[in-house]
Amino acid sequence: MNTYQCARCGEKFVPSFRQYLWGEHLWTKRCLRCPHCGQRCWCRKVMGRED
Ligand SMILES: [Zn+2]
């Protein structure tokens, strides 16, 4: 599963599959609710590997 980075707080998280399916998305962004700050925002897709 892909990792996304919150545009508001900068935390990274992996969305649930359901959330992943429901979220609107663009090329490298997806509208998801961040579990850290609780806000719905455009989250940038993070390429694996790093952490
Ligand atoms: Zn956040």
N, CA, C, O and the ligand as a Tripos MOL2 file, in Angstrom:
@<TRIPOS>MOLECULE
protein
  205   203    52     0     0
PROTEIN
NO_CHARGES

@<TRIPOS>ATOM
      1 N           0.8520   -1.2100    0.0000 N.3       1 MET1
      2 CA          0.0000    0.0000    0.0000 C.3       1 MET1
      3 C           0.8760    1.2440    0.0000 C.2       1 MET1
      4 O           1.9490    1.2640    0.6030 O.2       1 MET1
      5 N           0.4210    2.2430   -0.6600 N.am      2 ASN2
      6 CA          1.1970    3.4760   -0.7590 C.3       2 ASN2
      7 C           1.1310    4.3220    0.5030 C.2       2 ASN2
      8 O           0.1550    4.2850    1.2520 O.2       2 ASN2
      9 N           2.1810    5.0760    0.7120 N.am      3 THR3
     10 CA          2.2470    5.9980    1.8340 C.3       3 THR3
     11 C           1.9500    7.4050    1.3170 C.2       3 THR3
     12 O           2.3530    7.7750    0.2140 O.2       3 THR3
     13 N           1.2400    8.1760    2.1320 N.am      4 TYR4
     14 CA          0.9250    9.5450    1.7660 C.3       4 TYR4
     15 C           1.3930   10.4790    2.8550 C.2       4 TYR4
     16 O           1.4570   10.1110    4.0280 O.2       4 TYR4
     17 N           1.7240   11.7140    2.4470 N.am      5 GLN5
     18 CA          2.1700   12.7070    3.4140 C.3       5 GLN5
     19 C           1.1360   13.8180    3.4900 C.2       5 GLN5
     20 O           0.7210   14.3730    2.4720 O.2       5 GLN5
     21 N           0.7300   14.1310    4.7050 N.am      6 CYS6
     22 CA         -0.2670   15.1670    4.9450 C.3       6 CYS6
     23 C           0.2980   16.5430    4.6060 C.2       6 CYS6
     24 O           1.4230   16.8730    4.9830 O.2       6 CYS6
     25 N          -0.4860   17.3340    3.8980 N.am      7 ALA7
     26 CA         -0.0440   18.6680    3.5090 C.3       7 ALA7
     27 C          -0.0990   19.6500    4.6770 C.2       7 ALA7
     28 O           0.5700   20.6830    4.6500 O.2       7 ALA7
     29 N          -0.8850   19.3350    5.6940 N.am      8 ARG8
     30 CA         -1.0330   20.2330    6.8360 C.3       8 ARG8
     31 C           0.0480   20.0230    7.8840 C.2       8 ARG8
     32 O           0.7570   20.9600    8.2510 O.2       8 ARG8
     33 N           0.1710   18.7850    8.3650 N.am      9 CYS9
     34 CA          1.0970   18.5410    9.4710 C.3       9 CYS9
     35 C           2.3830   17.8380    9.0370 C.2       9 CYS9
     36 O           3.3290   17.7310    9.8180 O.2       9 CYS9
     37 N           2.4160   17.3660    7.8050 N.am     10 GLY10
     38 CA          3.6400   16.7540    7.3020 C.3      10 GLY10
     39 C           3.8720   15.3130    7.7180 C.2      10 GLY10
     40 O           4.8720   14.7040    7.3390 O.2      10 GLY10
     41 N           2.9410   14.7640    8.5010 N.am     11 GLU11
     42 CA          3.0810   13.3680    8.9360 C.3      11 GLU11
     43 C           2.7590   12.4240    7.7820 C.2      11 GLU11
     44 O           1.9540   12.7390    6.9050 O.2      11 GLU11
     45 N           3.3950   11.2830    7.8030 N.am     12 LYS12
     46 CA          3.1260   10.2800    6.7830 C.3      12 LYS12
     47 C           2.2230    9.2060    7.3490 C.2      12 LYS12
     48 O           2.2890    8.8770    8.5330 O.2      12 LYS12
     49 N           1.3940    8.6750    6.5010 N.am     13 PHE13
     50 CA          0.4970    7.6090    6.9350 C.3      13 PHE13
     51 C           0.0790    6.7660    5.7440 C.2      13 PHE13
     52 O           0.1960    7.1710    4.5880 O.2      13 PHE13
     53 N          -0.4120    5.5820    6.0680 N.am     14 VAL14
     54 CA         -0.9210    4.6880    5.0310 C.3      14 VAL14
     55 C          -2.4350    4.6360    5.1790 C.2      14 VAL14
     56 O          -2.9370    4.1830    6.2080 O.2      14 VAL14
     57 N          -3.1580    5.0860    4.1850 N.am     15 PRO15
     58 CA         -4.6200    5.0770    4.2770 C.3      15 PRO15
     59 C          -5.1760    3.6560    4.2480 C.2      15 PRO15
     60 O          -4.5710    2.7490    3.6760 O.2      15 PRO15
     61 N          -6.3200    3.4840    4.8650 N.am     16 SER16
     62 CA         -6.9760    2.1810    4.8000 C.3      16 SER16
     63 C          -7.4350    1.9510    3.3630 C.2      16 SER16
     64 O          -7.5790    2.8970    2.5880 O.2      16 SER16
     65 N          -7.6540    0.7260    3.0250 N.am     17 PHE17
     66 CA         -8.0410    0.4100    1.6510 C.3      17 PHE17
     67 C          -9.3440    1.0910    1.2850 C.2      17 PHE17
     68 O          -9.4890    1.5950    0.1710 O.2      17 PHE17
     69 N         -10.2890    1.1110    2.2050 N.am     18 ARG18
     70 CA        -11.5740    1.7510    1.9510 C.3      18 ARG18
     71 C         -11.3930    3.2510    1.7220 C.2      18 ARG18
     72 O         -11.9740    3.8350    0.8070 O.2      18 ARG18
     73 N         -10.5790    3.8490    2.5740 N.am     19 GLN19
     74 CA        -10.3260    5.2770    2.4610 C.3      19 GLN19
     75 C          -9.6300    5.5650    1.1210 C.2      19 GLN19
     76 O          -9.8840    6.5690    0.4560 O.2      19 GLN19
     77 N          -8.7730    4.6660    0.7780 N.am     20 TYR20
     78 CA         -8.0250    4.7800   -0.4670 C.3      20 TYR20
     79 C          -8.9680    4.7610   -1.6690 C.2      20 TYR20
     80 O          -8.8130    5.5450   -2.6050 O.2      20 TYR20
     81 N          -9.9260    3.8730   -1.6320 N.am     21 LEU21
     82 CA        -10.8780    3.7580   -2.7330 C.3      21 LEU21
     83 C         -11.8050    4.9630   -2.8340 C.2      21 LEU21
     84 O         -12.1370    5.4180   -3.9280 O.2      21 LEU21
     85 N         -12.2170    5.4720   -1.6700 N.am     22 TRP22
     86 CA        -13.1690    6.5620   -1.6400 C.3      22 TRP22
     87 C         -12.5700    7.9170   -1.9730 C.2      22 TRP22
     88 O         -13.2560    8.8060   -2.4770 O.2      22 TRP22
     89 N         -11.2970    8.0640   -1.6900 N.am     23 GLY23
     90 CA        -10.6910    9.3740   -1.8600 C.3      23 GLY23
     91 C         -10.6330    9.8200   -3.3080 C.2      23 GLY23
     92 O         -10.3240    9.0320   -4.2010 O.2      23 GLY23
     93 N         -10.9290   11.0790   -3.5290 N.am     24 GLU24
     94 CA        -10.7320   11.6340   -4.8600 C.3      24 GLU24
     95 C          -9.2430   11.7000   -5.0920 C.2      24 GLU24
     96 O          -8.4700   11.8140   -4.1410 O.2      24 GLU24
     97 N          -8.8410   11.6310   -6.3070 N.am     25 HIS25
     98 CA         -7.4070   11.6610   -6.5130 C.3      25 HIS25
     99 C          -6.9820   12.3470   -7.8040 C.2      25 HIS25
    100 O          -7.7230   12.3990   -8.7860 O.2      25 HIS25
    101 N          -5.8000   12.8530   -7.7640 N.am     26 LEU26
    102 CA         -5.1600   13.4340   -8.9350 C.3      26 LEU26
    103 C          -3.9190   12.5860   -9.2040 C.2      26 LEU26
    104 O          -3.7540   11.5030   -8.6430 O.2      26 LEU26
    105 N          -3.0830   13.0860  -10.0450 N.am     27 TRP27
    106 CA         -1.8970   12.3310  -10.4530 C.3      27 TRP27
    107 C          -1.0690   11.8090   -9.2750 C.2      27 TRP27
    108 O          -0.8550   10.6030   -9.1530 O.2      27 TRP27
    109 N          -0.6100   12.7010   -8.4230 N.am     28 THR28
    110 CA          0.2110   12.2610   -7.2840 C.3      28 THR28
    111 C          -0.3990   12.6560   -5.9440 C.2      28 THR28
    112 O           0.2500   12.5520   -4.9030 O.2      28 THR28
    113 N          -1.6580   13.1120   -5.9780 N.am     29 LYS29
    114 CA         -2.2920   13.5420   -4.7370 C.3      29 LYS29
    115 C          -3.5960   12.8090   -4.5410 C.2      29 LYS29
    116 O          -4.2200   12.3350   -5.4910 O.2      29 LYS29
    117 N          -3.9900   12.7270   -3.2920 N.am     30 ARG30
    118 CA         -5.2430   12.0650   -2.9850 C.3      30 ARG30
    119 C          -5.8900   12.7820   -1.8060 C.2      30 ARG30
    120 O          -5.2230   13.1630   -0.8440 O.2      30 ARG30
    121 N          -7.1870   12.9530   -1.9010 N.am     31 CYS31
    122 CA         -7.8910   13.6500   -0.8270 C.3      31 CYS31
    123 C          -8.2330   12.6360    0.2570 C.2      31 CYS31
    124 O          -9.1090   11.7910    0.0790 O.2      31 CYS31
    125 N          -7.5260   12.7320    1.3880 N.am     32 LEU32
    126 CA         -7.6910   11.7680    2.4760 C.3      32 LEU32
    127 C          -7.7980   12.4860    3.8070 C.2      32 LEU32
    128 O          -7.4150   13.6490    3.9300 O.2      32 LEU32
    129 N          -8.3280   11.7780    4.8120 N.am     33 ARG33
    130 CA         -8.3500   12.3570    6.1460 C.3      33 ARG33
    131 C          -7.1130   11.8750    6.8790 C.2      33 ARG33
    132 O          -6.8980   10.6740    7.0490 O.2      33 ARG33
    133 N          -6.3160   12.8180    7.3030 N.am     34 CYS34
    134 CA         -5.0850   12.5030    8.0060 C.3      34 CYS34
    135 C          -5.3960   12.0170    9.4170 C.2      34 CYS34
    136 O          -6.1530   12.6730   10.1330 O.2      34 CYS34
    137 N          -4.8320   10.8850    9.8340 N.am     35 PRO35
    138 CA         -5.0860   10.3540   11.1790 C.3      35 PRO35
    139 C          -4.3610   11.1400   12.2630 C.2      35 PRO35
    140 O          -4.6690   10.9820   13.4450 O.2      35 PRO35
    141 N          -3.4180   11.9730   11.8890 N.am     36 HIS36
    142 CA         -2.6260   12.7240   12.8680 C.3      36 HIS36
    143 C          -3.3090   14.0310   13.2570 C.2      36 HIS36
    144 O          -3.4620   14.3220   14.4430 O.2      36 HIS36
    145 N          -3.7180   14.8170   12.2680 N.am     37 CYS37
    146 CA         -4.3730   16.0860   12.5790 C.3      37 CYS37
    147 C          -5.8810   16.0280   12.3620 C.2      37 CYS37
    148 O          -6.5910   16.9730   12.7040 O.2      37 CYS37
    149 N          -6.3720   14.9350   11.8010 N.am     38 GLY38
    150 CA         -7.8130   14.7540   11.6620 C.3      38 GLY38
    151 C          -8.4750   15.5740   10.5740 C.2      38 GLY38
    152 O          -9.7010   15.5980   10.4670 O.2      38 GLY38
    153 N          -7.6800   16.2370    9.7770 N.am     39 GLN39
    154 CA         -8.2300   17.0860    8.7260 C.3      39 GLN39
    155 C          -8.2330   16.3640    7.3920 C.2      39 GLN39
    156 O          -7.3550   15.5530    7.0970 O.2      39 GLN39
    157 N          -9.2310   16.6770    6.6040 N.am     40 ARG40
    158 CA         -9.2820   16.1390    5.2650 C.3      40 ARG40
    159 C          -8.4820   17.0790    4.3820 C.2      40 ARG40
    160 O          -8.7400   18.2830    4.3670 O.2      40 ARG40
    161 N          -7.5280   16.5540    3.6550 N.am     41 CYS41
    162 CA         -6.7240   17.4230    2.8230 C.3      41 CYS41
    163 C          -6.0960   16.6300    1.6860 C.2      41 CYS41
    164 O          -6.1840   15.4040    1.6210 O.2      41 CYS41
    165 N          -5.4770   17.3580    0.8190 N.am     42 TRP42
    166 CA         -4.7760   16.7130   -0.2850 C.3      42 TRP42
    167 C          -3.4430   16.2030    0.2160 C.2      42 TRP42
    168 O          -2.5970   16.9760    0.6640 O.2      42 TRP42
    169 N          -3.2630   14.9000    0.1370 N.am     43 CYS43
    170 CA         -2.0310   14.3060    0.6140 C.3      43 CYS43
    171 C          -1.1940   13.8520   -0.5650 C.2      43 CYS43
    172 O          -1.6900   13.2710   -1.5300 O.2      43 CYS43
    173 N           0.0660   14.1320   -0.4540 N.am     44 ARG44
    174 CA          0.9840   13.7990   -1.5290 C.3      44 ARG44
    175 C           1.4810   12.3690   -1.3830 C.2      44 ARG44
    176 O           1.8080   11.9160   -0.2860 O.2      44 ARG44
    177 N           1.5300   11.6880   -2.4770 N.am     45 LYS45
    178 CA          2.0150   10.3190   -2.4610 C.3      45 LYS45
    179 C           3.5180   10.3050   -2.2100 C.2      45 LYS45
    180 O           4.2680   11.0530   -2.8370 O.2      45 LYS45
    181 N           3.9460    9.4560   -1.3000 N.am     46 VAL46
    182 CA          5.3560    9.3370   -0.9720 C.3      46 VAL46
    183 C           5.8870    8.0370   -1.5340 C.2      46 VAL46
    184 O           5.3070    6.9730   -1.3200 O.2      46 VAL46
    185 N           6.9680    8.1250   -2.2400 N.am     47 MET47
    186 CA          7.5720    6.9180   -2.7630 C.3      47 MET47
    187 C           8.2270    6.1290   -1.6460 C.2      47 MET47
    188 O           9.0000    6.6840   -0.8650 O.2      47 MET47
    189 N           7.9270    4.8520   -1.5600 N.am     48 GLY48
    190 CA          8.3700    3.9500   -0.4970 C.3      48 GLY48
    191 C           9.7680    4.1590    0.0670 C.2      48 GLY48
    192 O          10.1560    5.2870    0.3720 O.2      48 GLY48
    193 N          10.4760    3.1450    0.1980 N.am     49 ARG49
    194 CA         11.8810    3.0990    0.5950 C.3      49 ARG49
    195 C          12.3020    3.8910    1.8170 C.2      49 ARG49
    196 O          12.7710    3.2920    2.7850 O.2      49 ARG49
    197 N          12.1570    5.2190    1.8200 N.am     50 GLU50
    198 CA         12.7410    6.0000    2.9160 C.3      50 GLU50
    199 C          12.5380    5.4500    4.3050 C.2      50 GLU50
    200 O          13.5210    4.9720    4.8700 O.2      50 GLU50
    201 N          11.3700    5.4650    4.9190 N.am     51 ASP51
    202 CA         11.3270    4.9180    6.2610 C.3      51 ASP51
    203 C          10.5350    3.6560    6.2830 C.2      51 ASP51
    204 O          10.3840    3.0400    7.3380 O.2      51 ASP51
    205 ZN         -2.1370   15.8580    9.1130 Zn       52 ZN52
@<TRIPOS>BOND
     1     1     2 1
     2     2     3 1
     3     3     4 2
     4     3     5 am
     5     5     6 1
     6     6     7 1
     7     7     8 2
     8     7     9 am
     9     9    10 1
    10    10    11 1
    11    11    12 2
    12    11    13 am
    13    13    14 1
    14    14    15 1
    15    15    16 2
    16    15    17 am
    17    17    18 1
    18    18    19 1
    19    19    20 2
    20    19    21 am
    21    21    22 1
    22    22    23 1
    23    23    24 2
    24    23    25 am
    25    25    26 1
    26    26    27 1
    27    27    28 2
    28    27    29 am
    29    29    30 1
    30    30    31 1
    31    31    32 2
    32    31    33 am
    33    33    34 1
    34    34    35 1
    35    35    36 2
    36    35    37 am
    37    37    38 1
    38    38    39 1
    39    39    40 2
    40    39    41 am
    41    41    42 1
    42    42    43 1
    43    43    44 2
    44    43    45 am
    45    45    46 1
    46    46    47 1
    47    47    48 2
    48    47    49 am
    49    49    50 1
    50    50    51 1
    51    51    52 2
    52    51    53 am
    53    53    54 1
    54    54    55 1
    55    55    56 2
    56    55    57 am
    57    57    58 1
    58    58    59 1
    59    59    60 2
    60    59    61 am
    61    61    62 1
    62    62    63 1
    63    63    64 2
    64    63    65 am
    65    65    66 1
    66    66    67 1
    67    67    68 2
    68    67    69 am
    69    69    70 1
    70    70    71 1
    71    71    72 2
    72    71    73 am
    73    73    74 1
    74    74    75 1
    75    75    76 2
    76    75    77 am
    77    77    78 1
    78    78    79 1
    79    79    80 2
    80    79    81 am
    81    81    82 1
    82    82    83 1
    83    83    84 2
    84    83    85 am
    85    85    86 1
    86    86    87 1
    87    87    88 2
    88    87    89 am
    89    89    90 1
    90    90    91 1
    91    91    92 2
    92    91    93 am
    93    93    94 1
    94    94    95 1
    95    95    96 2
    96    95    97 am
    97    97    98 1
    98    98    99 1
    99    99   100 2
   100    99   101 am
   101   101   102 1
   102   102   103 1
   103   103   104 2
   104   103   105 am
   105   105   106 1
   106   106   107 1
   107   107   108 2
   108   107   109 am
   109   109   110 1
   110   110   111 1
   111   111   112 2
   112   111   113 am
   113   113   114 1
   114   114   115 1
   115   115   116 2
   116   115   117 am
   117   117   118 1
   118   118   119 1
   119   119   120 2
   120   119   121 am
   121   121   122 1
   122   122   123 1
   123   123   124 2
   124   123   125 am
   125   125   126 1
   126   126   127 1
   127   127   128 2
   128   127   129 am
   129   129   130 1
   130   130   131 1
   131   131   132 2
   132   131   133 am
   133   133   134 1
   134   134   135 1
   135   135   136 2
   136   135   137 am
   137   137   138 1
   138   138   139 1
   139   139   140 2
   140   139   141 am
   141   141   142 1
   142   142   143 1
   143   143   144 2
   144   143   145 am
   145   145   146 1
   146   146   147 1
   147   147   148 2
   148   147   149 am
   149   149   150 1
   150   150   151 1
   151   151   152 2
   152   151   153 am
   153   153   154 1
   154   154   155 1
   155   155   156 2
   156   155   157 am
   157   157   158 1
   158   158   159 1
   159   159   160 2
   160   159   161 am
   161   161   162 1
   162   162   163 1
   163   163   164 2
   164   163   165 am
   165   165   166 1
   166   166   167 1
   167   167   168 2
   168   167   169 am
   169   169   170 1
   170   170   171 1
   171   171   172 2
   172   171   173 am
   173   173   174 1
   174   174   175 1
   175   175   176 2
   176   175   177 am
   177   177   178 1
   178   178   179 1
   179   179   180 2
   180   179   181 am
   181   181   182 1
   182   182   183 1
   183   183   184 2
   184   183   185 am
   185   185   186 1
   186   186   187 1
   187   187   188 2
   188   187   189 am
   189   189   190 1
   190   190   191 1
   191   191   192 2
   192   191   193 am
   193   193   194 1
   194   194   195 1
   195   195   196 2
   196   195   197 am
   197   197   198 1
   198   198   199 1
   199   199   200 2
   200   199   201 am
   201   201   202 1
   202   202   203 1
   203   203   204 2
@<TRIPOS>SUBSTRUCTURE
     1 MET1         2 RESIDUE 1 A MET
     2 ASN2         6 RESIDUE 1 A ASN
     3 THR3        10 RESIDUE 1 A THR
     4 TYR4        14 RESIDUE 1 A TYR
     5 GLN5        18 RESIDUE 1 A GLN
     6 CYS6        22 RESIDUE 1 A CYS
     7 ALA7        26 RESIDUE 1 A ALA
     8 ARG8        30 RESIDUE 1 A ARG
     9 CYS9        34 RESIDUE 1 A CYS
    10 GLY10       38 RESIDUE 1 A GLY
    11 GLU11       42 RESIDUE 1 A GLU
    12 LYS12       46 RESIDUE 1 A LYS
    13 PHE13       50 RESIDUE 1 A PHE
    14 VAL14       54 RESIDUE 1 A VAL
    15 PRO15       58 RESIDUE 1 A PRO
    16 SER16       62 RESIDUE 1 A SER
    17 PHE17       66 RESIDUE 1 A PHE
    18 ARG18       70 RESIDUE 1 A ARG
    19 GLN19       74 RESIDUE 1 A GLN
    20 TYR20       78 RESIDUE 1 A TYR
    21 LEU21       82 RESIDUE 1 A LEU
    22 TRP22       86 RESIDUE 1 A TRP
    23 GLY23       90 RESIDUE 1 A GLY
    24 GLU24       94 RESIDUE 1 A GLU
    25 HIS25       98 RESIDUE 1 A HIS
    26 LEU26      102 RESIDUE 1 A LEU
    27 TRP27      106 RESIDUE 1 A TRP
    28 THR28      110 RESIDUE 1 A THR
    29 LYS29      114 RESIDUE 1 A LYS
    30 ARG30      118 RESIDUE 1 A ARG
    31 CYS31      122 RESIDUE 1 A CYS
    32 LEU32      126 RESIDUE 1 A LEU
    33 ARG33      130 RESIDUE 1 A ARG
    34 CYS34      134 RESIDUE 1 A CYS
    35 PRO35      138 RESIDUE 1 A PRO
    36 HIS36      142 RESIDUE 1 A HIS
    37 CYS37      146 RESIDUE 1 A CYS
    38 GLY38      150 RESIDUE 1 A GLY
    39 GLN39      154 RESIDUE 1 A GLN
    40 ARG40      158 RESIDUE 1 A ARG
    41 CYS41      162 RESIDUE 1 A CYS
    42 TRP42      166 RESIDUE 1 A TRP
    43 CYS43      170 RESIDUE 1 A CYS
    44 ARG44      174 RESIDUE 1 A ARG
    45 LYS45      178 RESIDUE 1 A LYS
    46 VAL46      182 RESIDUE 1 A VAL
    47 MET47      186 RESIDUE 1 A MET
    48 GLY48      190 RESIDUE 1 A GLY
    49 ARG49      194 RESIDUE 1 A ARG
    50 GLU50      198 RESIDUE 1 A GLU
    51 ASP51      202 RESIDUE 1 A ASP
    52 ZN52       205 GROUP 0 **** ****
